[in-house]
Every structure is written in C-alpha cells, then in structure tokens.
Amino acid sequence: MNFVRNLTLRQLQIFVVAARHLSYARAAEELHLTPPAVSMQLKQLEDNVGLPLFERMGRGVALTGAGELLVHHALRILGEIKDAEANLQSLAGAESGQISVGLVSTAKYFMPRLLAKFAQAHPGIDVQFTVGNRAALLQKLQDNAIDLAVMGRIPVEIDAHGEPMAPHPYVLVAPADHPLRDARRFELHELRHETLLLREEGSGSRRVAEEMFKNHLFTPARTISMGSNETIKQAVMAGMGVALLSLHTLPLELKTREVAILDVVGTPIERTWYVVHMNTKRLLPAGGEFRGFLLDAAAPALEAEFDNYLPGKAPGRAG
C-alpha cells in the first residue's frame, strides 16, 4: 500500500474533523466547506488508502477499524507539522506562537480566568483549550494533539511528566437551608440518612468520594450517580441530597449563597492540580511561558478566590 505520495494534508485535516464529529455536515460547517466537498475529499482519501474509513450508521457515520487506526496517525502527523511551524515561529521569541491545552471537566470552571490574565500579559500567544475526560486527554497527549494537560492525577498509564500546579480541595456541599449548615466539625456519620449525589463510575470526583467513604467506614443510605458537576449542583440546590465536589466547581453558587459547605471532620479533602506533558514533548518558548505562568500564578489565584469560603475562614463563608 503506497498511498503517501497521493496524500494531502488537507485530506488529513478534513478526515480528523470528520472523525471528531462523526458527521460530514458538521465537519463541513467547522471547515467552512460544503458537505459535497468534504465527501469528495474523504472519498479520495479512502481511494488512496484502499480501505473504507467510515461506515454508515443510520443517519450518521462511524469509523471503521482502518479509520480508527488512521485517525491517531493523522493527529500525530498534523501535530508534528504544528510543532514545526511553532519551532520556526519561536525564532521570534516566547511572545508569539500557539499552545493547545487539554482540561479535565472540573478545570474548566477556573482556567478561563487564568487564561484571561495570561492573555493580558502575553497578547501575542494564542492559547486554545479542549475539554475532555481523563482517557481522552491521555490519548490526545500521546497523539501530540495537545501540548499540555491540566488534570487531578499524574498519569502512570503513559510516559508523561506532571508538576503540581495548585491545591485542589474537595468539600461536602448541601442545600443552603440544610439543618447542619451551621454545625461545626461534625462526623460524616451524621449524614448516614442522606442521599449522596455522585459522579459516574471512573470519574476523579467519584474516586475521591469512594475513598472518603472507605476511610470513614461510611455507607450512605442512598446514592445517585450523575454525569456532570452541573447536574449534581442543580440537584443539591433542589434538595435532592448532598455531594462531595471540587471547591473549584462552585464559584457562582458560593457567591450567590445557593449552597452551603458542611464542616465535616476530614474535609476539605486535599488533592492537587497538575500540569502534564509527554516526556518526549519539547515545549516551545510559548508553551514554556504558559507552563511557567500556571505553576507560578494558579495556586495564589485559586486560594484568593476560594479559600474564604471554607468553613472557619470568615467572612466569606457561603451559607
């Protein structure tokens, strides 16, 4: 199979976008092309490969085995080209260039504010964010589709390097009128009759909650799993139960006093935010500048915004 001589970077770019959306129409919209133009480019790519890359699934499409294999190679090829372009741009110094950063969903609540500070100080550097679950970000790091990732655990599954960026406290959150909202340092077993609202299996927040239950020999009367922090916050405010959430997911709810942080013994549970990149990744000057900014600025910014809401740290305590 010798399709490289007929392959074009444009075909790979279109293929990657179509693979992400699993829709020719949505790919065309993002790329500012017509659906027939996208279909034609992908047909030419399939002819060059000699294998089908997509298969029809109802009204949409799905990747074939060959498509799954090619998408990872395509991401790496495009990532290398992006690196080559950035390397050339870096000759102009650290004040220009582009960085791609992946965020776990919990980090999306505070990273835009840090980006605004960075952009003010470095207007020539373009930082692009992508939000995904941990598994998706690890794959993007391996595929060289992102330069850095912000996550709650250093990955051991891949050859990556993580540096502690900031403390990451988890707190027990209840409706604003919860009867224990003003109680001080009470045991978790006081909540044994409560419904505990949890993230889905495999999420970082679920893992922290299950560790807390184990450490306190605690079994909640009832648990309900939900797929996002937003859903859990709305359920807490509606009085459905209490939840262990990252303090950093609650900026609006704490300011508006729509939830109360319960002063339970053993909380806040301290975790850490990490900046992660592949060991084989050579960060260019712009990427190094952004990494250094996060390591220097994230912790004081988060502490200034959130620490006063923790129980015992008046006057800003929610509830």
N, C-alpha and C positions, 0 to 999 in steps of 0.2 A: 504494500500500500504506500504510494508515494504521492500524497496529496499536498505536501507542504508548498511545492512550487506554485500551485494554483490558489493557495490560501491567502486571504487578505485580512488585515487587522480589522477592517470594517465588519467583515463577516463574523469575526470572533466577538467584537463589541456587541453586535446585534444579537448574536447567539446567547451571550451572557445575560443580557437584559431580558430576552425572551424566556430563558431558563429561570430567571428570578421571578418573573410574573406568571409564568406558565400561561401566557396569553399573548398572541400576536398583536391583538388590538391595543392592549395596554403597553406593550413594548413599542409599538408604533407611536403612541401618544408621548411616551417619555423621550423617544429619539427624534420626535418631530418629523416622522415619515408617514407614509400611507401604509395600511396593512398589506396591500399587494406588494409594495416594495420590500417590506420585512419578509414576507413569504417567499419572494423571489430570491433574496439573499440567502435565506436559510435552505432553500431547495438547492442552490448552487453549492453551499457548504456540504450538505448531505451527499450530493453527487461527487464532490471531491473526496469525502471520507469513504464513500462506498457503503455506508450503513445508515439506516434511519436514526435520527437523533431525537425526534418527537413522535409520539403516537396520540391519536385522537382519543379523548376520554369524555364522552358526552359532548358538552358544548365547549370544553376546554381541551388542553393538551397536557401530556405528561412526558417526562424524559424517559427515553429508553435506557438500557444498560450502557450503550455506547455514548448516549448523551450525558449520563451521569459521570462517565469517565472523562469525557472531553471537557466538561464544564470546569473541572478542577485544573486541568492543564491550561485551559483558556484563561482562567483567573491568574494563574502564575505567569503566563506569557504577558498578559496586559499589565500585571504588577511589576514585572521586570522592566517593561517599557516605561511605565510611570517612574520607576526608580532612576532609569537612565536619563529621562527628561529632568527629573528633580536634581540629579547629580550635576547636570550641566547648568541648571538654574542656580545651584548652590554656589557656583563660582562668584555669584553676585553677593554672597554672604547669607547670614541667617535671617535677614529681614524680608526675605521673599521665599515663595515656594508654597507647596500644598501638603497637608497632613491628613491622613484618614484615620479616624479613631473609632473603635467599637466600644459600645457601652452595654452592660447588662441593664435590664429594665429599671432596676432600682436607682441606678446612677443618673437616669435622665431627669430626675427631679432637681438636681443641683448643678449638673455640668453646664447647662446653658449659661448660668450666671458667671461661672468661672470663664467660659469662653468669651463672654462679653468683656470681662476685664482683660483677658489676653489680647483680644482683637483691638481694644483701645490702645494698648501698649505696642502692638505689632500689626499695624493695619495692612502690611504687605503680605502677611501669611494667611493663607486660606485653610481653615480647619473644617473638615467635613466629618459629621457624625453618622454612625449607623447603630441602631439599637437592635439587640437580639438576645436570645438565651445563651447560656454559657457554651453549650455544644456548638452553636452556630458561630460564635466568636472564635472559639478554638480552631474551627475549620478555616475561618477567614484569615486568622493569623498564619496558619500553615500554608494557605494558598497565596500569601502575600497580598491579599486583597485589602488589608488594613495594616497600618504601621504600628499602632499601639492599641491596647485594650484596657479598659477600667473595669475591674471585677473584684469580687469579695474574697477570692481564694487564689493562691498561686497555683497554676495548673501543673500537675505532675504527669498528665497524660501526653504532653508534647514537650519538645526541647525549648522551653521558654524561660525567660528571666522576669521575676516580679520584684518590685520595690514598694515598700509601704508608703502610701500616699497620705492617709489620714485615718484617725479613729472612726469606727463605724458602729455606733451603739444601736441596739435593738431594745424597744420598750413595749410594755403591755398597754394597749390602748383600749379605752372603754367609751361608751356614750357619755356625753357631757353631764348627764344627770345620774350617773351611776352612784349607788349608795356608798361605795368605798372610795369615791373620788378624792376625799379629803383625809382618808386614813393614812397613817404613817407606818412604813416598814412592816407591813403585814405579810404573812406567809402565803405562798401560792395556793395552798390547800383551802384557803378561804374562798377560792374561785372554783371549788370542785363541782359545784352545781351549775356552773356557767357553760354556755356553748362557746367553744373555741373555734374561731374562724381561721383557717389555714390556707396557705398557698398550695398549689398542686404538688404531687409527688415529684421529687427530683429537683425542686427549686431550692435555692440557697436559703430563703426565709423558712421554708418547711423544715429544712435540715436543722436550723438553729432552734426552732420551736421543739422539735422532737428531742434534741439534746437537752433542752431545758426540762422537759417532762421527765426524761430519764434521770437527770441529776437531782430532781426534787421528788422522785418516786411518786409522780403525779399522774393520775389518769382523769382526763376531763369527762364530764357526764356525756358530752356530745361534741362531735367535731363536724365541721362542714368545710369542704375543700372548694376553693375558688381560684380562678385562673389569672387574676391580676390584683395588684395592690389597690387600684382604683375601685374595683368591685368590693374588696374587703373593707376599704374605708367607708364606702357608702353603706355597707351592711352594718358596720359598727355604729354609724350615725343614726341608722334606722332602728337601733336597739336589738339587733339580732344576736349579738354576742360581743365577746372581747377578742383581741387579736394581738399577737406579737409581730410588730412591724419595725422596719428600719426607721429610726428617728428622722432620717433624711428624706423620707417619702411624705412628710407631714407639714411642709411649710405653710400651706394655706389653711389647713384645718386647725393648726395651733394658733395662728394669728387671729382667726375668727372664733376661736374657742368652741369649735364644734365637737371636739373630742377632749377627753381627759387622759392624762398619763397616770397610770396607777403606780403607787410607790411600793412595789412588791420586793421582798427580800430576794437578792440575787440579780436584780435588774438595776440599771441597764446592763444588758449582756454586751460586752465589748468585743467587737470584731474589727477588722481592718480593711480599708480600701487599698488596692494595689494597682500600680501601673505596670502593664505586662507587655513584653515584646519578645519575638523569637530571638534565640541566641545567635542565629545566623543573620539576623537583620542588622544592617548597618544604617543607623539613624542618620539622616542628613541634617545639616545645621538647623533647618526649620523644625524638624522633628525633635532634635535635641533641645531646642529652645522651649518647645511646648512641654516636653517631659520635665525639664527643669522647673518650669513655671508651676506645673501641677505638684511637684514634690515640695516646692517652697510655699506655695500660696493656698493649696487646698485645705490643709489642716486648720490654719488660723481662720480662713473664711468660713468653714463649716462650724467651727467652735463658736465664732462670733454670732452666727445666725441661729444656732440651735441650742447651745448649752444652757441658756437661761430658762428653757422650757422644761428641763429635767427637774424632778421633784427635789425640793430643798434649795433650788437655785433661784430665789426670788430676785427681781419682782416679776419676771416674765413668764412664770409657770402658767401653762394652759389650764383651764378649768377653774 
